[in-house]
């Protein structure tokens, strides 16, 4: 049945390939930028990942105005203000984010301050509170998971009030996302696994949630297939450039999918667990994914069954009776998680994280119930339902 109404929007130019970084000066010149500022973190800089980016500017009249590398793993308002101040002091005219989710979100929100002026981010938080387009902004992801390079959202922590501030606006989308395998080749096995499962979860939830549409479905299923076909090859050979590029594309495609269809309870529980136990987002996604699919299965088993094809391939799909496919999808995801646990110790259960106690589960359930993602889940969930899922995931 055709969806009666939906919208799909992705204005981000994707520049992907083995020499994608070399195209950055041209793209900046098109937008009239001469002094970009790079926002990154210490890890990216110490891994020498900025070298090929800096090299791409050598024979051009564009110079890097400043490199801001003080972004912590969990970005905060103070960091955003500091980045904006550095941009102004060095007369920059564009931002290039080089990093993972935290760097990208810091850059998106710093772009609000340098474009709109002032230091007060709070008045722009929430949905669609930006009046006009921002300064030229490019993203070069160094993990293949968040999909932030193509989404309209950003989250930063307000450490004074101990809350996370969310921003959503079409103007937060970068002008371009640059996917180059050189940027993820130094990513260690556990981060490679964690970020790939973050992308996998984005794609699975995008396909199975209420706001899914035919265009987001196409991106989501393609992303699942790419993760499934490439993740273990990359874990065996971390510098496999083709496999790395496939995972980077999977993350971007999953980002485009969920940015247009939303996500569900895996994210609600994941955001809540992240807030309570300070665990990385991708880890939380990998942890909850099969338990939530099991919970949703009686409502959207047909959608979960569809995913067996991109996840396990045509042979297994054809050999599995139609009424068993949803279970087989969940079983296949569990097999992937078991292999990842054996290879990289990526936790499959709450107890395997070693960071959370049973006493904290009520708090996680309550926070999850108040998370925005829950409204797009195909099956309604009460506090008790969430508590039951947490018990199963223990």
DRENDO-1510 file (C-alpha; in Angstrom, 1 decimal, always signed):
<recs>
REC; n; res; u; v; w
REC; 1; UNK; +0.0; +0.0; +0.0 .
REC; 2; UNK; +1.4; +3.4; -1.0 .
REC; 3; UNK; +2.1; +5.8; +1.7 .
REC; 4; UNK; -0.6; +8.5; +1.6 .
REC; 5; UNK; +1.9; +11.4; +2.3 .
REC; 6; UNK; +5.6; +11.8; +3.0 .
REC; 7; UNK; +8.5; +14.1; +2.5 .
REC; 8; UNK; +12.1; +13.2; +1.7 .
REC; 9; UNK; +14.9; +15.8; +1.9 .
REC; 10; UNK; +18.6; +15.5; +1.5 .
REC; 11; UNK; +20.4; +18.5; +0.1 .
REC; 12; UNK; +23.9; +17.3; +1.2 .
REC; 13; UNK; +26.4; +16.8; -1.6 .
REC; 14; UNK; +28.2; +13.5; -1.1 .
REC; 15; UNK; +31.8; +13.4; -2.4 .
REC; 16; UNK; +33.1; +9.8; -2.0 .
REC; 17; UNK; +36.0; +7.8; -3.2 .
REC; 18; UNK; +39.7; +7.1; -2.8 .
REC; 19; UNK; +40.8; +10.7; -3.6 .
REC; 20; UNK; +37.7; +12.5; -2.3 .
REC; 21; UNK; +39.8; +14.7; +0.0 .
REC; 22; UNK; +41.5; +16.4; -2.9 .
REC; 23; UNK; +38.2; +17.9; -4.0 .
REC; 24; UNK; +37.8; +20.0; -0.9 .
REC; 25; UNK; +39.6; +23.1; -2.2 .
REC; 26; UNK; +37.4; +23.2; -5.3 .
REC; 27; UNK; +34.2; +22.9; -3.2 .
REC; 28; UNK; +35.3; +25.7; -0.9 .
REC; 29; UNK; +36.2; +27.9; -3.8 .
REC; 30; UNK; +32.7; +27.4; -5.3 .
REC; 31; UNK; +31.2; +28.8; -2.1 .
REC; 32; UNK; +33.7; +31.7; -2.0 .
REC; 33; UNK; +35.6; +30.5; +1.0 .
REC; 34; UNK; +39.3; +31.4; +1.5 .
REC; 35; UNK; +40.0; +30.7; +5.2 .
REC; 36; UNK; +38.4; +27.5; +6.5 .
REC; 37; UNK; +38.7; +26.5; +10.2 .
REC; 38; UNK; +39.1; +22.8; +10.9 .
REC; 39; UNK; +37.3; +21.5; +14.0 .
REC; 40; UNK; +38.6; +18.1; +15.2 .
REC; 41; UNK; +39.8; +16.3; +18.3 .
REC; 42; UNK; +43.2; +15.3; +19.7 .
REC; 43; UNK; +42.9; +11.6; +18.6 .
REC; 44; UNK; +42.3; +12.6; +14.9 .
REC; 45; UNK; +45.2; +15.0; +15.0 .
REC; 46; UNK; +47.6; +12.5; +16.7 .
REC; 47; UNK; +46.7; +9.8; +14.2 .
REC; 48; UNK; +48.0; +12.3; +11.5 .
REC; 49; UNK; +44.6; +12.3; +9.7 .
REC; 50; UNK; +44.8; +16.0; +9.0 .
REC; 51; UNK; +47.9; +15.5; +6.8 .
REC; 52; UNK; +46.2; +14.6; +3.6 .
REC; 53; UNK; +43.6; +17.4; +4.1 .
REC; 54; UNK; +46.4; +20.0; +4.7 .
REC; 55; UNK; +48.2; +18.6; +1.6 .
REC; 56; UNK; +45.2; +19.1; -0.6 .
REC; 57; UNK; +45.4; +22.9; +0.1 .
REC; 58; UNK; +49.1; +23.2; -0.7 .
REC; 59; UNK; +48.9; +24.4; -4.3 .
REC; 60; UNK; +45.8; +26.5; -3.8 .
REC; 61; UNK; +45.2; +30.1; -2.6 .
REC; 62; UNK; +43.0; +28.8; +0.3 .
REC; 63; UNK; +44.7; +28.6; +3.6 .
REC; 64; UNK; +43.5; +26.9; +6.8 .
REC; 65; UNK; +42.8; +29.8; +9.2 .
REC; 66; UNK; +42.9; +27.7; +12.4 .
REC; 67; UNK; +42.8; +24.1; +13.7 .
REC; 68; UNK; +40.6; +23.7; +16.8 .
REC; 69; UNK; +41.3; +20.3; +18.3 .
REC; 70; UNK; +39.8; +20.6; +21.8 .
REC; 71; UNK; +36.6; +18.6; +21.3 .
REC; 72; UNK; +36.0; +16.1; +24.1 .
REC; 73; UNK; +34.2; +12.8; +23.5 .
REC; 74; UNK; +31.0; +14.3; +24.8 .
REC; 75; UNK; +30.8; +17.8; +23.5 .
REC; 76; UNK; +29.6; +20.7; +25.6 .
REC; 77; UNK; +28.4; +24.3; +25.3 .
REC; 78; UNK; +31.7; +25.5; +26.6 .
REC; 79; UNK; +33.5; +23.7; +23.7 .
REC; 80; UNK; +31.1; +25.1; +21.1 .
REC; 81; UNK; +31.7; +28.7; +22.4 .
REC; 82; UNK; +35.4; +28.2; +22.4 .
REC; 83; UNK; +35.4; +27.0; +18.8 .
REC; 84; UNK; +33.2; +29.9; +17.7 .
REC; 85; UNK; +35.6; +32.3; +19.5 .
REC; 86; UNK; +38.6; +30.8; +17.7 .
REC; 87; UNK; +36.8; +31.1; +14.4 .
REC; 88; UNK; +36.2; +34.8; +14.9 .
REC; 89; UNK; +39.6; +35.6; +16.2 .
REC; 90; UNK; +41.2; +34.0; +13.2 .
REC; 91; UNK; +38.9; +35.6; +10.6 .
REC; 92; UNK; +37.7; +32.3; +9.2 .
REC; 93; UNK; +34.9; +32.0; +6.7 .
REC; 94; UNK; +34.0; +28.3; +6.6 .
REC; 95; UNK; +34.1; +25.2; +8.9 .
REC; 96; UNK; +35.5; +21.8; +8.1 .
REC; 97; UNK; +34.6; +19.1; +10.7 .
REC; 98; UNK; +37.0; +16.2; +10.8 .
REC; 99; UNK; +35.9; +13.6; +13.3 .
REC; 100; UNK; +33.1; +11.5; +14.7 .
REC; 101; UNK; +29.7; +12.4; +16.1 .
REC; 102; UNK; +30.9; +14.7; +18.8 .
REC; 103; UNK; +33.1; +16.7; +16.5 .
REC; 104; UNK; +30.4; +17.0; +13.9 .
REC; 105; UNK; +27.8; +18.1; +16.4 .
REC; 106; UNK; +30.2; +20.7; +17.9 .
REC; 107; UNK; +30.8; +22.0; +14.4 .
REC; 108; UNK; +27.2; +22.2; +13.5 .
REC; 109; UNK; +26.4; +24.2; +16.7 .
REC; 110; UNK; +29.5; +26.4; +16.4 .
REC; 111; UNK; +28.3; +27.3; +12.9 .
REC; 112; UNK; +25.1; +28.6; +14.5 .
REC; 113; UNK; +27.1; +31.0; +16.7 .
REC; 114; UNK; +29.5; +32.2; +14.0 .
REC; 115; UNK; +26.7; +32.7; +11.5 .
REC; 116; UNK; +24.1; +34.3; +13.8 .
REC; 117; UNK; +26.5; +36.1; +16.2 .
REC; 118; UNK; +26.6; +36.2; +20.0 .
REC; 119; UNK; +27.2; +33.3; +22.4 .
REC; 120; UNK; +23.7; +32.3; +23.4 .
REC; 121; UNK; +23.1; +28.9; +21.8 .
REC; 122; UNK; +20.0; +28.2; +24.0 .
REC; 123; UNK; +17.7; +30.3; +22.0 .
REC; 124; UNK; +18.3; +28.2; +18.9 .
REC; 125; UNK; +17.8; +24.8; +20.6 .
REC; 126; UNK; +14.8; +22.6; +19.7 .
REC; 127; UNK; +13.3; +22.2; +16.3 .
REC; 128; UNK; +13.6; +24.7; +13.4 .
REC; 129; UNK; +14.6; +27.7; +15.3 .
REC; 130; UNK; +17.2; +29.0; +12.8 .
REC; 131; UNK; +16.1; +31.9; +10.7 .
REC; 132; UNK; +18.5; +31.5; +7.7 .
REC; 133; UNK; +21.3; +29.5; +6.1 .
REC; 134; UNK; +24.6; +29.3; +7.9 .
REC; 135; UNK; +28.3; +29.6; +6.8 .
REC; 136; UNK; +29.9; +27.1; +4.4 .
REC; 137; UNK; +30.3; +23.8; +6.3 .
REC; 138; UNK; +31.9; +20.5; +5.3 .
REC; 139; UNK; +32.1; +17.3; +7.1 .
REC; 140; UNK; +34.8; +14.6; +6.8 .
REC; 141; UNK; +33.7; +11.7; +9.0 .
REC; 142; UNK; +36.5; +9.6; +10.7 .
REC; 143; UNK; +34.0; +6.9; +12.0 .
REC; 144; UNK; +31.5; +5.0; +9.9 .
REC; 145; UNK; +28.5; +5.1; +12.2 .
REC; 146; UNK; +26.8; +8.3; +13.2 .
REC; 147; UNK; +25.5; +9.5; +9.8 .
REC; 148; UNK; +25.7; +13.0; +11.3 .
REC; 149; UNK; +27.2; +14.2; +8.0 .
REC; 150; UNK; +23.8; +14.1; +6.3 .
REC; 151; UNK; +21.4; +14.8; +9.2 .
REC; 152; UNK; +19.7; +17.9; +10.4 .
REC; 153; UNK; +20.3; +17.2; +14.1 .
REC; 154; UNK; +23.0; +18.0; +16.7 .
REC; 155; UNK; +23.2; +17.2; +20.4 .
REC; 156; UNK; +25.5; +19.0; +22.9 .
REC; 157; UNK; +25.7; +18.7; +26.7 .
REC; 158; UNK; +24.9; +21.6; +29.0 .
REC; 159; UNK; +27.2; +20.6; +31.8 .
REC; 160; UNK; +25.8; +23.3; +34.2 .
REC; 161; UNK; +22.3; +21.8; +34.1 .
REC; 162; UNK; +23.4; +18.3; +33.3 .
REC; 163; UNK; +21.1; +17.9; +30.3 .
REC; 164; UNK; +21.6; +17.3; +26.6 .
REC; 165; UNK; +20.5; +20.1; +24.3 .
REC; 166; UNK; +19.1; +19.0; +20.9 .
REC; 167; UNK; +19.0; +21.1; +17.8 .
REC; 168; UNK; +17.2; +20.3; +14.6 .
REC; 169; UNK; +17.1; +22.5; +11.5 .
REC; 170; UNK; +17.5; +22.0; +7.8 .
REC; 171; UNK; +20.2; +24.7; +8.0 .
REC; 172; UNK; +22.3; +22.4; +10.1 .
REC; 173; UNK; +22.9; +20.1; +7.2 .
REC; 174; UNK; +26.4; +20.4; +5.8 .
REC; 175; UNK; +27.0; +21.7; +2.3 .
REC; 176; UNK; +29.0; +18.5; +1.6 .
REC; 177; UNK; +30.0; +15.2; +3.2 .
REC; 178; UNK; +33.4; +13.9; +2.1 .
REC; 179; UNK; +33.9; +10.1; +2.4 .
REC; 180; UNK; +37.5; +9.0; +1.9 .
REC; 181; UNK; +38.7; +5.6; +3.2 .
REC; 182; UNK; +42.0; +7.2; +4.3 .
REC; 183; UNK; +40.0; +8.8; +7.2 .
REC; 184; UNK; +38.8; +5.6; +8.8 .
REC; 185; UNK; +41.7; +3.2; +8.2 .
REC; 186; UNK; +43.2; +4.0; +11.6 .
REC; 187; UNK; +40.0; +3.2; +13.4 .
REC; 188; UNK; +40.7; +0.3; +15.9 .
REC; 189; UNK; +38.6; -2.9; +15.7 .
REC; 190; UNK; +36.3; -2.2; +18.6 .
REC; 191; UNK; +35.4; +1.3; +17.3 .
REC; 192; UNK; +35.0; -0.1; +13.8 .
REC; 193; UNK; +32.5; -2.7; +15.1 .
REC; 194; UNK; +30.7; -0.3; +17.3 .
REC; 195; UNK; +30.2; +2.4; +14.7 .
REC; 196; UNK; +29.2; -0.1; +12.0 .
REC; 197; UNK; +26.5; -1.4; +14.3 .
REC; 198; UNK; +25.3; +2.1; +15.0 .
REC; 199; UNK; +24.8; +2.5; +11.2 .
REC; 200; UNK; +23.1; -0.9; +11.1 .
REC; 201; UNK; +20.7; +0.1; +13.8 .
REC; 202; UNK; +19.9; +3.4; +12.1 .
REC; 203; UNK; +19.1; +1.5; +8.9 .
REC; 204; UNK; +17.0; -1.2; +10.7 .
REC; 205; UNK; +15.0; +1.3; +12.7 .
REC; 206; UNK; +14.6; +3.6; +9.7 .
REC; 207; UNK; +13.0; +0.7; +7.8 .
REC; 208; UNK; +10.9; -0.7; +10.6 .
REC; 209; UNK; +9.6; +2.5; +12.2 .
REC; 210; UNK; +6.3; +4.3; +11.6 .
REC; 211; UNK; +7.5; +7.1; +9.4 .
REC; 212; UNK; +9.4; +4.9; +6.9 .
REC; 213; UNK; +8.8; +5.8; +3.3 .
REC; 214; UNK; +9.8; +4.2; -0.1 .
REC; 215; UNK; +12.8; +6.4; -0.6 .
REC; 216; UNK; +14.2; +6.0; +2.9 .
REC; 217; UNK; +13.5; +2.2; +2.6 .
REC; 218; UNK; +15.8; +2.0; -0.4 .
REC; 219; UNK; +18.7; +3.8; +1.4 .
REC; 220; UNK; +18.1; +1.7; +4.6 .
REC; 221; UNK; +18.2; -1.7; +2.9 .
REC; 222; UNK; +21.3; -0.7; +0.8 .
REC; 223; UNK; +23.0; +0.3; +4.0 .
REC; 224; UNK; +22.2; -3.0; +5.8 .
REC; 225; UNK; +23.6; -4.9; +2.9 .
REC; 226; UNK; +26.9; -2.9; +2.8 .
REC; 227; UNK; +27.5; -3.4; +6.6 .
REC; 228; UNK; +26.7; -7.1; +6.4 .
REC; 229; UNK; +28.9; -7.7; +3.4 .
REC; 230; UNK; +31.9; -5.7; +4.6 .
REC; 231; UNK; +32.2; -5.4; +8.4 .
REC; 232; UNK; +34.0; -8.7; +9.0 .
REC; 233; UNK; +36.4; -8.3; +6.0 .
REC; 234; UNK; +37.4; -4.9; +7.4 .
REC; 235; UNK; +37.9; -6.3; +10.9 .
REC; 236; UNK; +40.2; -8.9; +9.4 .
REC; 237; UNK; +42.1; -6.3; +7.4 .
REC; 238; UNK; +41.7; -2.9; +9.0 .
REC; 239; UNK; +43.3; -1.0; +6.1 .
REC; 240; UNK; +41.1; -2.5; +3.4 .
REC; 241; UNK; +40.3; +0.7; +1.5 .
REC; 242; UNK; +37.4; -0.7; -0.5 .
REC; 243; UNK; +35.8; -2.2; +2.6 .
REC; 244; UNK; +36.3; +1.0; +4.6 .
REC; 245; UNK; +34.7; +3.0; +1.8 .
REC; 246; UNK; +31.7; +0.6; +1.7 .
REC; 247; UNK; +31.2; +1.1; +5.5 .
REC; 248; UNK; +31.5; +4.9; +5.2 .
REC; 249; UNK; +28.8; +4.8; +2.4 .
REC; 250; UNK; +26.6; +2.5; +4.5 .
REC; 251; UNK; +26.8; +5.0; +7.4 .
REC; 252; UNK; +25.9; +7.9; +5.2 .
REC; 253; UNK; +23.1; +6.0; +3.5 .
REC; 254; UNK; +21.7; +5.0; +6.9 .
REC; 255; UNK; +22.0; +8.6; +8.0 .
REC; 256; UNK; +19.9; +9.8; +5.0 .
REC; 257; UNK; +17.4; +7.0; +5.7 .
REC; 258; UNK; +16.8; +7.8; +9.4 .
REC; 259; UNK; +17.0; +11.6; +8.9 .
REC; 260; UNK; +13.9; +11.1; +6.7 .
REC; 261; UNK; +12.0; +8.4; +8.5 .
REC; 262; UNK; +13.1; +8.7; +12.2 .
REC; 263; UNK; +14.0; +5.8; +14.6 .
REC; 264; UNK; +12.4; +3.9; +17.4 .
REC; 265; UNK; +12.8; +2.3; +20.8 .
REC; 266; UNK; +16.4; +1.2; +20.3 .
REC; 267; UNK; +17.3; +4.9; +20.2 .
REC; 268; UNK; +15.0; +5.7; +23.1 .
REC; 269; UNK; +16.6; +3.1; +25.3 .
REC; 270; UNK; +20.1; +3.9; +23.9 .
REC; 271; UNK; +19.8; +7.6; +24.7 .
REC; 272; UNK; +18.6; +6.8; +28.2 .
REC; 273; UNK; +21.4; +4.3; +28.9 .
REC; 274; UNK; +23.9; +6.7; +27.5 .
REC; 275; UNK; +22.7; +9.4; +29.8 .
REC; 276; UNK; +22.6; +7.1; +32.9 .
REC; 277; UNK; +25.7; +5.0; +32.4 .
REC; 278; UNK; +27.8; +7.3; +30.1 .
REC; 279; UNK; +28.2; +4.5; +27.5 .
REC; 280; UNK; +29.0; +5.3; +23.8 .
REC; 281; UNK; +26.0; +5.6; +21.6 .
REC; 282; UNK; +27.0; +2.8; +19.1 .
REC; 283; UNK; +27.5; +0.4; +22.0 .
REC; 284; UNK; +24.0; +1.0; +23.3 .
REC; 285; UNK; +22.5; +0.5; +19.8 .
REC; 286; UNK; +24.2; -2.8; +19.3 .
REC; 287; UNK; +23.1; -3.9; +22.8 .
REC; 288; UNK; +19.4; -3.2; +22.4 .
REC; 289; UNK; +18.7; -3.9; +18.7 .
REC; 290; UNK; +17.6; -7.6; +18.8 .
REC; 291; UNK; +15.6; -7.2; +22.0 .
REC; 292; UNK; +13.6; -4.3; +20.6 .
REC; 293; UNK; +13.0; -6.1; +17.3 .
REC; 294; UNK; +11.7; -9.1; +19.3 .
REC; 295; UNK; +9.3; -6.7; +21.2 .
REC; 296; UNK; +8.1; -5.1; +17.9 .
REC; 297; UNK; +7.8; -8.4; +16.0 .
REC; 298; UNK; +4.1; -9.1; +16.5 .
REC; 299; UNK; +3.2; -5.7; +15.1 .
REC; 300; UNK; +5.7; -5.5; +12.1 .
REC; 301; UNK; +7.1; -8.9; +11.6 .
REC; 302; UNK; +6.6; -8.5; +7.9 .
REC; 303; UNK; +9.0; -5.5; +7.8 .
REC; 304; UNK; +11.5; -7.3; +10.0 .
REC; 305; UNK; +11.2; -10.4; +7.7 .
REC; 306; UNK; +12.1; -8.2; +4.6 .
REC; 307; UNK; +15.4; -7.3; +6.2 .
REC; 308; UNK; +16.6; -10.9; +6.0 .
REC; 309; UNK; +17.4; -10.4; +2.3 .
REC; 310; UNK; +19.9; -7.6; +2.6 .
REC; 311; UNK; +21.2; -8.9; +6.0 .
REC; 312; UNK; +21.8; -12.6; +5.1 .
REC; 313; UNK; +21.7; -12.7; +1.3 .
REC; 314; UNK; +19.4; -14.3; -1.3 .
REC; 315; UNK; +20.3; -18.0; -0.5 .
REC; 316; UNK; +19.4; -17.9; +3.2 .
REC; 317; UNK; +16.3; -15.7; +2.4 .
REC; 318; UNK; +15.0; -18.2; -0.1 .
REC; 319; UNK; +15.7; -21.2; +2.1 .
REC; 320; UNK; +13.8; -19.7; +5.1 .
REC; 321; UNK; +10.0; -20.2; +5.1 .
REC; 322; UNK; +8.1; -16.9; +5.0 .
REC; 323; UNK; +6.7; -17.3; +8.5 .
REC; 324; UNK; +10.2; -17.8; +9.9 .
REC; 325; UNK; +12.0; -14.9; +8.3 .
REC; 326; UNK; +11.4; -12.3; +11.0 .
REC; 327; UNK; +12.9; -14.7; +13.6 .
REC; 328; UNK; +15.8; -15.5; +11.2 .
REC; 329; UNK; +16.5; -11.8; +10.9 .
REC; 330; UNK; +16.8; -11.4; +14.6 .
REC; 331; UNK; +18.9; -14.6; +14.9 .
REC; 332; UNK; +21.2; -13.3; +12.2 .
REC; 333; UNK; +21.7; -10.1; +14.0 .
REC; 334; UNK; +22.5; -12.1; +17.2 .
REC; 335; UNK; +25.1; -14.1; +15.3 .
REC; 336; UNK; +26.7; -10.9; +14.1 .
REC; 337; UNK; +26.8; -9.6; +17.7 .
REC; 338; UNK; +28.3; -12.9; +19.0 .
REC; 339; UNK; +31.1; -12.7; +16.4 .
REC; 340; UNK; +31.7; -9.1; +17.2 .
REC; 341; UNK; +31.9; -9.9; +20.9 .
REC; 342; UNK; +34.4; -12.7; +20.2 .
REC; 343; UNK; +36.5; -10.4; +18.0 .
REC; 344; UNK; +36.3; -7.0; +19.8 .
REC; 345; UNK; +34.4; -7.6; +23.2 .
REC; 346; UNK; +31.5; -5.3; +22.0 .
REC; 347; UNK; +28.9; -6.0; +24.8 .
REC; 348; UNK; +25.7; -7.8; +23.9 .
REC; 349; UNK; +23.9; -7.4; +27.2 .
REC; 350; UNK; +23.7; -4.8; +30.0 .
REC; 351; UNK; +25.7; -7.0; +32.4 .
REC; 352; UNK; +28.5; -7.4; +29.9 .
REC; 353; UNK; +29.1; -3.6; +29.9 .
REC; 354; UNK; +30.1; -3.7; +33.6 .
REC; 355; UNK; +28.9; +0.0; +33.8 .
REC; 356; UNK; +25.3; -0.4; +35.0 .
REC; 357; UNK; +23.5; -1.9; +38.0 .
REC; 358; UNK; +20.0; -3.4; +38.2 .
REC; 359; UNK; +19.0; -0.6; +40.5 .
REC; 360; UNK; +19.5; +1.9; +37.7 .
REC; 361; UNK; +17.2; +0.2; +35.2 .
REC; 362; UNK; +14.1; +2.0; +36.5 .
REC; 363; UNK; +15.8; +5.3; +35.8 .
REC; 364; UNK; +16.8; +4.2; +32.3 .
REC; 365; UNK; +13.2; +3.1; +31.6 .
REC; 366; UNK; +11.8; +6.4; +32.8 .
REC; 367; UNK; +14.2; +8.4; +30.7 .
REC; 368; UNK; +13.5; +6.2; +27.6 .
REC; 369; UNK; +9.7; +6.8; +28.0 .
REC; 370; UNK; +10.3; +10.5; +27.7 .
REC; 371; UNK; +12.6; +10.3; +24.7 .
REC; 372; UNK; +11.2; +11.7; +21.4 .
REC; 373; UNK; +12.2; +8.6; +19.3 .
REC; 374; UNK; +9.6; +6.5; +21.1 .
REC; 375; UNK; +6.7; +8.1; +19.2 .
REC; 376; UNK; +7.9; +6.6; +15.9 .
REC; 377; UNK; +8.2; +3.0; +17.2 .
REC; 378; UNK; +5.7; +0.7; +15.5 .
REC; 379; UNK; +4.4; -0.7; +18.8 .
REC; 380; UNK; +3.4; +1.5; +21.8 .
REC; 381; UNK; +5.4; +0.9; +24.9 .
REC; 382; UNK; +4.6; +1.5; +28.6 .
REC; 383; UNK; +7.1; +2.0; +31.4 .
REC; 384; UNK; +6.6; -1.7; +32.2 .
REC; 385; UNK; +7.2; -2.8; +28.6 .
REC; 386; UNK; +10.5; -0.8; +28.6 .
REC; 387; UNK; +11.4; -2.4; +31.9 .
REC; 388; UNK; +10.7; -5.8; +30.5 .
REC; 389; UNK; +13.0; -5.2; +27.5 .
REC; 390; UNK; +15.7; -4.0; +29.9 .
REC; 391; UNK; +15.3; -7.2; +31.9 .
REC; 392; UNK; +15.7; -9.3; +28.7 .
REC; 393; UNK; +18.8; -7.3; +27.8 .
REC; 394; UNK; +20.4; -7.7; +31.2 .
</recs>
